[in-house]
Amino acid sequence: MKELINSLKGDKGIWSFVALLALFSFMPVFSASSNLAYIGLGTGNTLGYLAKHFIHICIGFLIIYWIHKVPYHYYKGLSLFALPIVWILLGYTLVKGTVIAGANASRWIQLPFIGITFQTSTVASIVLFVFVARYLSKKRETPITFKSSLWELWLPVFITLMFILPANFSTSALIFSMILMLAFVGKYPLKYIGIVVGVGAVGLTFFILVAKAFPDAFPNRVDTWISRIENYTSDKPDEDDYQIEKAKIAIASGGIQGLGPGKSVQKNFLPQSSSDFIYAIIVEEYGLIGGLTVLGLYMLLFFRFIVAAHKANTVFGKLLVVGLGFPMIFQALVNMAVAVELLPVTGQTLPLISSGGSSIWMTCIALGIIISVTKKDEEIAQEKAEKEAREETLRRMIDAQMIREAEAEEAMKAENNYSIEDKANPINAVLGK
């Protein structure tokens, strides 16, 4: 175990907080999967779901380990080749998206032969963040014109979002807001950011109008977005209201200390209790203390991301940590905010805690890239320390040699002076004999 830990390179703080979140996830997933077990198996036995989650977590950590071994600057060129592939996957998902637990919505595709489903928008977000970080780091030393950035940066961004938007507004909004944040951190001109925001708002309005005018022309979930916003701002009962009400009951039942691990009642009634609304189950079972502890772990992970971005030796490395790390924390905050009804239902999972293989694996890919940045910084710092140590050793050797030579020179001078005095004084010479 000690050798395995020593083989893990990069920021040990990030490794630690990720491991704590993953370890903590087992109890909530084991408890909150009971409604899925009743629906799918009819027995309520959640051991199968726990084993499945364990396998997903183990594969996720293997992904982090493999990814963090790759030098992060390789992802610069990889993002250019991966972006067109992502467009193809998103287009295929939009047309041929599969059905998960009876809910359609062209967000997942199923890999043939192995039966694994994954959400292509999560892959697209990682590739897009790396692509934007690459562009901003490349243009950091030269003035940016809006015309050039419109074609080189924003056109690929809007094409990607155009494929994600019809089926998943919350994810496209999250990606767009995080790209704007990344552009701001990357010192993209603020006036250009304002123009991009305006263009995005006009494009979204046009899309909604077209979707309402031609509802059967292409798959979209515009009516679902509108109903969720209306339900959030009104008292009209709806399925989303049912979810929120059950989540609020769970949170209120938890109190300060919670009902205890596995003793949640609302897990049997709350849809998506092991994924989208797992935070409500956490608070019900572990109380306010458990809820704040989970929030604190995400905040500590966020702090380590800030430290990693500050320590990064290249602009690309800094932007990579910001572009991949901050959205992860923001997604967690959105998930918690939905559970306490600060935001309308969005369908965002709680990173590293919610059940689901592809969401965990995509989060682990992002974490692996971030740790790769910190690993390179550690290697540079270690090389610098070793170089300074070698220089110090060489300096001491030179000083020691110079001291020996000076002592030898002094000894020779003393001997020569003694010989001269002996020859000058015959009495001394006689006495010396």
C-alpha positions in Angstrom: 0.0 0.0 0.0 2.9 2.4 0.8 4.5 1.7 -2.6 1.1 2.4 -4.3 0.7 5.7 -2.5 4.2 6.7 -3.3 3.6 6.0 -7.0 0.8 8.5 -7.0 2.2 11.8 -8.3 0.8 15.2 -8.3 -1.1 17.2 -5.6 -1.7 14.9 -2.7 -4.5 17.1 -1.4 -6.5 16.6 -4.6 -5.9 12.8 -4.3 -7.0 12.8 -0.7 -10.3 14.8 -1.1 -11.3 12.8 -4.2 -10.7 9.6 -2.2 -12.7 10.9 0.7 -15.7 11.8 -1.5 -15.5 8.4 -3.3 -15.4 6.5 0.0 -18.2 8.5 1.5 -20.4 7.8 -1.6 -20.8 4.1 -0.8 -23.2 4.4 2.1 -25.6 6.9 0.4 -25.6 5.0 -2.8 -26.2 1.7 -1.0 -29.1 3.2 1.0 -30.6 5.4 -1.8 -30.7 2.6 -4.4 -33.6 0.8 -2.6 -36.3 2.3 -4.8 -34.4 1.2 -7.9 -34.0 -2.3 -6.4 -37.8 -2.5 -5.7 -38.6 -1.4 -9.3 -36.0 -3.4 -11.1 -35.7 -6.5 -8.9 -38.8 -6.4 -6.7 -36.7 -7.4 -3.7 -35.3 -4.1 -2.4 -31.8 -5.7 -2.2 -29.3 -3.0 -3.0 -26.1 -5.1 -2.8 -26.0 -5.4 -6.6 -26.1 -1.6 -7.0 -23.4 -1.2 -4.3 -21.2 -3.7 -6.2 -21.8 -1.9 -9.4 -21.0 1.5 -7.8 -17.8 0.0 -6.4 -16.7 -1.2 -9.8 -17.4 2.2 -11.3 -15.3 3.9 -8.6 -12.5 1.5 -9.1 -12.4 2.0 -12.8 -12.6 5.7 -12.2 -9.5 5.7 -10.1 -7.7 3.6 -12.7 -8.7 6.2 -15.2 -7.2 9.0 -13.0 -4.0 7.0 -12.5 -3.6 6.4 -16.3 -4.5 9.9 -17.3 -2.2 11.6 -14.7 0.8 9.7 -16.2 0.3 11.5 -19.6 2.1 14.9 -19.9 -0.7 17.4 -20.0 0.6 19.4 -22.9 -0.3 16.4 -25.1 -4.0 17.4 -24.7 -3.4 20.6 -26.6 -3.3 18.8 -30.0 -5.6 16.1 -28.9 -8.5 18.6 -28.4 -8.2 19.7 -32.0 -8.7 16.1 -33.3 -11.3 15.2 -30.7 -13.6 18.1 -31.3 -15.0 16.9 -34.7 -15.4 13.4 -33.3 -17.4 14.9 -30.4 -19.7 16.7 -32.9 -20.4 13.4 -34.7 -21.2 11.7 -31.4 -23.4 14.6 -30.3 -25.3 14.5 -33.6 -25.8 10.8 -33.4 -27.0 11.1 -29.8 -29.5 13.8 -30.7 -31.0 11.6 -33.4 -30.6 8.1 -31.9 -30.5 8.8 -28.2 -31.5 5.9 -26.0 -34.1 5.7 -23.2 -32.9 5.5 -19.6 -35.3 4.2 -17.0 -38.3 5.1 -19.2 -37.2 8.7 -19.7 -36.3 9.8 -23.1 -34.3 12.2 -24.0 -31.6 12.0 -26.5 -28.8 12.5 -24.1 -27.3 9.0 -23.9 -26.0 6.5 -26.4 -25.3 2.9 -25.8 -22.0 1.3 -26.9 -22.6 -1.8 -28.9 -21.7 -5.3 -27.6 -20.8 -4.1 -24.1 -24.1 -2.4 -23.3 -22.6 0.7 -21.5 -24.5 3.9 -21.9 -22.9 7.3 -21.5 -23.8 10.9 -21.9 -21.9 12.4 -24.8 -22.3 16.0 -23.5 -19.9 15.2 -20.6 -17.3 14.1 -23.1 -18.0 17.2 -25.1 -17.5 19.5 -22.1 -14.1 18.1 -21.3 -12.9 18.4 -24.9 -14.3 21.9 -25.2 -12.7 23.2 -22.0 -9.3 21.9 -23.1 -9.9 23.4 -26.6 -10.7 26.8 -25.1 -7.7 26.7 -22.7 -5.5 25.9 -25.6 -6.7 28.8 -27.6 -6.4 31.3 -24.8 -2.9 30.2 -23.8 -1.8 30.4 -27.4 -3.2 33.9 -27.9 -2.0 35.2 -24.5 1.0 37.0 -25.8 -0.6 38.5 -28.9 -3.5 40.9 -29.1 -6.9 39.2 -29.7 -9.3 40.6 -32.3 -12.9 39.7 -32.1 -13.1 38.7 -35.8 -10.3 36.1 -35.5 -11.6 34.7 -32.2 -15.1 34.5 -33.6 -13.9 31.9 -36.1 -11.2 30.2 -34.2 -12.9 30.1 -30.7 -16.5 30.9 -30.6 -17.7 29.1 -33.8 -16.5 25.7 -32.5 -18.0 26.5 -29.0 -21.4 27.4 -30.5 -21.5 24.4 -32.8 -20.9 22.1 -29.8 -23.5 23.9 -27.7 -26.0 23.7 -30.6 -25.8 19.9 -30.5 -26.2 19.8 -26.7 -28.9 22.4 -26.2 -32.0 20.6 -27.7 -31.7 17.7 -25.3 -30.0 19.2 -22.3 -30.4 22.9 -21.6 -28.9 22.8 -18.1 -25.6 21.2 -19.3 -25.3 23.6 -22.2 -25.9 26.5 -19.9 -23.3 25.2 -17.4 -20.8 24.7 -20.2 -21.4 28.1 -21.7 -21.1 29.9 -18.3 -17.9 28.1 -17.4 -16.4 28.9 -20.8 -17.2 32.6 -20.2 -15.5 32.3 -16.8 -12.5 30.7 -18.4 -12.3 33.4 -21.0 -12.4 36.0 -18.3 -9.6 34.3 -16.4 -7.7 33.9 -19.6 -7.8 37.7 -20.1 -10.1 37.6 -23.1 -11.3 41.2 -23.6 -14.3 42.0 -21.4 -16.1 43.9 -24.1 -15.9 40.9 -26.4 -17.3 38.7 -23.7 -20.3 41.0 -23.5 -20.9 40.7 -27.2 -20.7 36.9 -26.9 -23.2 36.8 -24.1 -25.6 39.0 -26.2 -25.1 36.7 -29.2 -25.8 33.6 -27.0 -29.0 35.2 -25.6 -30.3 36.0 -29.1 -29.4 32.5 -30.3 -31.2 30.9 -27.4 -34.3 33.0 -28.0 -34.3 32.2 -31.7 -34.0 28.5 -30.9 -36.9 28.5 -28.5 -39.1 30.4 -30.9 -38.3 27.9 -33.7 -38.9 24.9 -31.4 -42.3 26.3 -30.3 -43.3 27.1 -33.9 -42.2 23.7 -35.3 -42.4 21.3 -32.3 -42.1 18.2 -34.4 -39.3 19.4 -36.7 -36.5 18.1 -34.5 -36.1 16.5 -31.0 -36.0 19.1 -28.2 -37.1 19.6 -24.6 -38.1 23.2 -24.7 -41.5 22.5 -23.2 -39.8 20.7 -20.3 -37.5 23.7 -19.6 -40.4 26.1 -19.7 -42.6 23.9 -17.4 -39.7 23.6 -14.9 -39.2 27.3 -14.8 -42.9 27.9 -14.4 -43.2 25.3 -11.7 -40.3 26.9 -9.9 -41.9 30.3 -9.9 -45.5 29.2 -9.2 -47.5 27.0 -6.9 -48.9 24.7 -9.6 -48.3 21.0 -8.7 -46.2 19.0 -11.0 -43.9 16.0 -11.1 -40.9 18.2 -10.5 -42.7 19.7 -7.5 -43.2 16.1 -6.2 -39.5 15.6 -6.4 -38.7 18.9 -4.7 -41.3 18.3 -2.0 -39.9 14.8 -1.2 -36.4 16.3 -1.1 -37.4 19.0 1.3 -39.2 16.5 3.5 -36.0 14.4 3.6 -33.9 17.4 4.5 -36.3 18.5 7.2 -36.4 15.0 8.6 -32.6 14.9 8.9 -32.3 17.7 11.5 -28.9 18.3 12.9 -27.6 14.7 13.3 -29.8 12.8 10.8 -31.8 9.6 11.1 -28.7 7.5 10.8 -27.0 5.6 7.9 -29.6 3.6 5.9 -32.6 4.9 7.8 -33.9 7.3 5.2 -37.6 7.1 4.6 -37.9 9.4 1.5 -35.5 7.2 -0.5 -38.4 4.9 -1.2 -40.5 7.8 -2.7 -38.0 10.2 -4.2 -37.2 9.6 -7.9 -33.6 9.7 -8.8 -32.7 9.4 -5.1 -29.3 7.8 -5.9 -28.3 10.3 -8.5 -29.9 13.7 -9.0 -31.3 14.0 -5.4 -28.7 12.0 -3.5 -27.8 15.1 -1.5 -31.3 15.1 0.1 -30.8 11.5 1.2 -27.4 12.4 2.6 -28.9 15.2 4.7 -31.8 13.0 5.9 -29.5 10.2 7.0 -26.5 12.3 8.3 -28.2 15.5 9.1 -27.0 19.1 8.8 -23.6 17.9 10.0 -23.3 15.4 7.1 -24.5 17.9 4.5 -22.1 20.6 5.6 -19.3 18.0 5.7 -19.9 17.1 2.0 -20.1 20.8 1.1 -16.8 21.3 3.0 -15.1 18.6 1.1 -16.0 20.1 -2.2 -14.8 23.5 -0.9 -11.5 22.1 0.2 -11.2 20.4 -3.3 -12.0 23.8 -4.8 -9.2 25.4 -2.7 -6.7 22.8 -3.9 -7.7 23.6 -7.5 -7.0 27.3 -6.9 -3.6 26.4 -5.4 -2.8 24.1 -8.3 -3.8 26.8 -10.8 -1.6 29.3 -9.0 1.4 26.9 -8.9 1.1 25.9 -12.6 4.2 26.9 -14.6 2.5 27.5 -17.9 -0.6 29.5 -18.9 -2.1 26.4 -20.5 -1.7 24.5 -17.2 -3.4 27.2 -15.2 -6.3 27.5 -17.6 -6.6 23.7 -17.8 -7.0 23.5 -14.0 -9.5 26.3 -14.0 -11.5 25.0 -17.0 -11.8 21.4 -15.7 -11.8 21.9 -11.9 -14.2 24.8 -11.4 -17.1 23.3 -13.4 -16.9 20.2 -11.3 -17.4 22.3 -8.1 -20.0 24.4 -9.7 -22.0 21.3 -10.8 -21.9 20.1 -7.2 -23.2 23.4 -5.9 -26.0 23.3 -8.5 -27.0 19.8 -7.4 -27.2 20.9 -3.8 -29.0 24.0 -4.7 -31.7 22.0 -6.5 -32.2 19.7 -3.5 -32.9 22.7 -1.3 -35.0 24.4 -4.0 -32.7 27.3 -4.6 -32.7 26.4 -8.3 -35.2 24.6 -10.6 -34.6 20.9 -11.3 -31.7 20.6 -13.7 -30.7 16.9 -13.7 -27.1 17.6 -12.7 -25.5 14.8 -10.6 -23.3 15.2 -7.5 -19.7 14.5 -8.8 -18.0 11.4 -7.4 -21.0 10.6 -5.1 -24.0 10.1 -7.3 -24.3 6.6 -8.9 -23.7 6.2 -12.6 -20.7 4.9 -14.4 -20.2 7.4 -17.2 -20.6 10.5 -15.1 -18.0 9.2 -12.6 -15.6 8.3 -15.4 -15.8 11.6 -17.1 -15.2 13.4 -13.8 -12.2 11.1 -13.3 -10.8 12.0 -16.7 -11.0 15.7 -15.8 -9.3 15.0 -12.4 -6.6 13.0 -14.1 -5.7 15.9 -16.4 -5.7 18.3 -13.4 -3.4 16.0 -11.4 -1.2 15.7 -14.5 -0.7 19.4 -14.4 0.3 19.3 -10.7 2.5 16.3 -11.4 4.5 18.3 -14.0 4.8 21.2 -11.6 6.1 18.8 -8.9 8.6 17.3 -11.4 9.8 20.8 -12.3 10.1 21.8 -8.7 12.0 18.5 -7.9 14.3 19.1 -10.9 14.9 22.6 -9.6 15.6 21.4 -6.1 18.0 18.7 -7.4 19.8 21.2 -9.6 20.2 23.6 -6.6 21.4 20.7 -4.5 24.0 19.8 -7.2 25.1 23.4 -7.5 25.4 23.7 -3.7 27.4 20.4 -3.6 29.7 21.7 -6.4 30.0 25.0 -4.7 31.1 23.4 -1.4 33.6 21.1 -3.3 35.0 24.2 -5.0 35.2 26.1 -1.7 36.9 23.1 0.0 39.4 22.8 -2.9 40.1 26.5 -2.7 40.6 26.2 1.1 43.0 23.3 0.6 44.9 25.2 -2.1 45.1 28.3 0.2 46.4 26.2 3.1 49.0 24.5 0.9 50.1 27.9 -0.4 50.4 29.3 3.1 52.4 26.2 4.1 54.7 26.7 1.2 55.2 30.4 2.0 55.9 29.6 5.6 58.5 27.0 4.6 60.1 29.3 2.1 60.3 32.1 4.7 61.9 29.7 7.2 64.5 28.6 4.7 65.4 32.3 3.9 65.7 33.2 7.5 68.0 30.2 8.2 70.3 31.1 5.3 70.4 34.8 6.4 71.4 33.9 10.1 74.5 31.6 10.4 73.9 31.2 14.1 70.4 29.8 13.5 71.8 27.5 10.9 74.5 26.2 13.4 71.9 25.8 16.1 69.6 24.1 13.7 72.3 21.5 13.0 
